[in-house]
Amino acid sequence: MKLTYGAGAALVTGGTGGIGSEVVRTLAACSIPTAFTWRSREDEARQVAASAAGSAPVKAFRWASSDAAAARGIAERTAEELGPLRYFVSCSGIAGTRAFHAFDEEAWKHMLDANLTSTIAIARAAVTPMMKAGSGRIVLTGSVSGLRGMKGHSVYAATKAALSGFARALAQECAGFGVTVNCVAPGWVDTPMLPAELKAEVLRTIPAGRIGAPADVAALIAFLLSEQAAYITGQTLVVDGGLSA
């Protein structure tokens, strides 16, 4: 089955991350004009843009704020430079394993801001033009940490569980306007977020016998953005090699 896509541009947050950069390359390969955000790694943003160059234009926008005005600015800039915004994929966020008693207020507020508030801000900016146009796709990147207990992931898990709930509720509001909203929940993926010293340990917990690749997640996201997934909304789809089965 060949996936098909409606006309319009995509916006991917966290486009320099392990999963985000693969999503950018995948969408560009599907001939979708794609903008992605970066926060502090300009050299990596240039590399991602260069590696995704192909039949569709790719733009890198710096975005270092989670406030609503800045989010609207990124969504509007995407539409101005690449065309109407039809696809939004949230891949931005931070991780880290830490005992809850060692989490100070500054640290948990930073994680909430990076993983949840910023995603809600961009989603709000993106969803209005999609609803007006009568079509759109939103995919949020959650985590299996938000679906099951994982030691040392308390605040991280809270932010990812919130994204799943947000997707379910927003899907109810958008379904009648031709806009789908879903969440993907990766397990352990081979990105810089997974320290090398933990790989052997986590590998023993995965029934599939391997750590996930960014392409495993990007492929699912590409499907959810396609016309073939038009009847799927309000779901959290797990891609974890059986870890949470």
BELWOTA-V478258 format. One record per residue. N is the residue number from 1. RES is the residue in one letter. OMEGA is omega in degrees with one decimal (NA if undefined). BURIAL is b if it has 16 or more other C-alpha atoms within 10 Angstrom, else e. Layout:
N|RES|OMEGA|BURIAL  N|RES|OMEGA|BURIAL
This chain:
1|M|178.2|e  2|K|179.5|e  3|L|177.9|e  4|T|-174.6|e  5|Y|175.8|b  6|G|-178.9|e  7|A|178.3|b  8|G|-176.0|b  9|A|177.8|b  10|A|172.8|b  11|L|-179.7|b  12|V|175.3|b  13|T|-178.9|b  14|G|-173.6|b  15|G|176.4|b  16|T|179.3|b  17|G|-178.1|b  18|G|178.1|b  19|I|-177.1|b  20|G|-179.1|b  21|S|177.6|b  22|E|176.4|b  23|V|178.5|b  24|V|-179.2|b  25|R|-179.9|b  26|T|-178.9|b  27|L|177.6|b  28|A|178.0|b  29|A|176.3|e  30|C|178.5|b  31|S|175.9|b  32|I|174.6|b  33|P|-169.1|b  34|T|170.2|b  35|A|175.3|b  36|F|-178.5|b  37|T|172.1|b  38|W|-175.7|b  39|R|-172.6|b  40|S|-173.6|e  41|R|-175.1|e  42|E|179.9|e  43|D|179.3|e  44|E|177.4|e  45|A|177.9|b  46|R|-179.9|e  47|Q|178.4|e  48|V|179.9|b  49|A|-179.9|b  50|A|-177.7|e  51|S|-179.4|e  52|A|-177.5|b  53|A|-178.9|b  54|G|-175.3|e  55|S|-179.8|e  56|A|178.9|b  57|P|178.3|b  58|V|-179.2|b  59|K|176.9|b  60|A|-179.5|b  61|F|175.2|b  62|R|-180.0|b  63|W|-174.6|b  64|A|-177.6|e  65|S|178.5|e  66|S|-178.1|b  67|D|-172.0|e  68|A|-178.5|b  69|A|178.7|e  70|A|178.8|b  71|A|177.3|b  72|R|179.9|b  73|G|179.1|e  74|I|179.3|b  75|A|-179.9|b  76|E|179.5|b  77|R|176.6|e  78|T|-179.2|b  79|A|-178.8|b  80|E|-173.6|e  81|E|-174.4|e  82|L|-178.7|b  83|G|-177.0|b  84|P|-177.9|b  85|L|-178.6|b  86|R|-174.8|b  87|Y|172.7|b  88|F|177.6|b  89|V|179.1|b  90|S|176.0|b  91|C|-177.3|b  92|S|177.0|b  93|G|178.3|b  94|I|179.4|e  95|A|-179.3|e  96|G|178.6|e  97|T|-178.2|e  98|R|176.1|e  99|A|-174.4|e  100|F|-178.5|e  101|H|-179.7|e  102|A|179.5|e  103|F|176.8|e  104|D|-174.0|e  105|E|-179.1|e  106|E|-177.8|e  107|A|-177.3|e  108|W|176.6|b  109|K|177.9|e  110|H|179.8|e  111|M|176.4|b  112|L|-179.1|b  113|D|-176.0|b  114|A|-173.1|b  115|N|-172.3|b  116|L|-174.7|b  117|T|-178.5|b  118|S|178.7|b  119|T|178.4|b  120|I|-179.1|b  121|A|179.2|b  122|I|179.1|b  123|A|179.5|b  124|R|179.1|b  125|A|-176.0|b  126|A|-169.0|b  127|V|-177.2|b  128|T|177.2|e  129|P|176.7|b  130|M|-179.6|b  131|M|178.0|b  132|K|-179.9|e  133|A|-179.4|e  134|G|177.9|e  135|S|177.6|b  136|G|179.0|b  137|R|175.2|b  138|I|176.1|b  139|V|179.5|b  140|L|178.9|b  141|T|177.0|b  142|G|180.0|b  143|S|173.0|b  144|V|176.0|b  145|S|178.6|b  146|G|-177.6|b  147|L|-179.4|b  148|R|179.0|e  149|G|176.2|e  150|M|-177.3|e  151|K|177.8|e  152|G|-177.5|b  153|H|-170.6|b  154|S|-177.0|b  155|V|175.7|b  156|Y|179.5|b  157|A|179.0|b  158|A|-179.7|b  159|T|-177.6|b  160|K|174.4|b  161|A|178.5|b  162|A|178.9|b  163|L|177.1|b  164|S|178.4|b  165|G|177.9|e  166|F|179.5|b  167|A|-179.5|b  168|R|-177.7|b  169|A|-179.6|e  170|L|177.9|b  171|A|179.6|b  172|Q|-179.0|e  173|E|-170.8|e  174|C|-170.5|b  175|A|-179.0|b  176|G|-179.6|e  177|F|178.4|e  178|G|-179.0|b  179|V|176.7|b  180|T|179.3|b  181|V|179.9|b  182|N|179.2|b  183|C|171.6|b  184|V|-176.2|b  185|A|178.2|b  186|P|168.4|b  187|G|178.4|b  188|W|-179.1|b  189|V|-176.5|b  190|D|177.7|b  191|T|177.5|e  192|P|177.8|e  193|M|178.9|e  194|L|-178.7|e  195|P|-177.9|e  196|A|-176.5|e  197|E|-179.9|e  198|L|-171.9|e  199|K|-179.1|e  200|A|-178.7|e  201|E|-176.9|e  202|V|-179.7|e  203|L|-179.1|b  204|R|-177.3|e  205|T|-172.4|b  206|I|-178.2|b  207|P|-179.1|e  208|A|175.3|e  209|G|176.1|e  210|R|173.7|b  211|I|-178.4|b  212|G|175.0|b  213|A|176.3|b  214|P|-179.7|b  215|A|177.4|b  216|D|-179.5|b  217|V|-178.8|b  218|A|180.0|b  219|A|177.7|e  220|L|178.5|b  221|I|179.1|b  222|A|177.3|b  223|F|-177.9|e  224|L|177.6|b  225|L|-173.3|b  226|S|175.7|b  227|E|-179.5|e  228|Q|-179.3|e  229|A|-174.3|e  230|A|-177.0|b  231|Y|178.2|e  232|I|178.6|e  233|T|179.5|b  234|G|-175.2|b  235|Q|167.9|b  236|T|-176.4|b  237|L|-175.0|b  238|V|173.9|b  239|V|-169.5|b  240|D|178.6|b  241|G|178.2|b  242|G|-176.9|e  243|L|-173.7|b  244|S|-177.8|e  245|A|NA|e
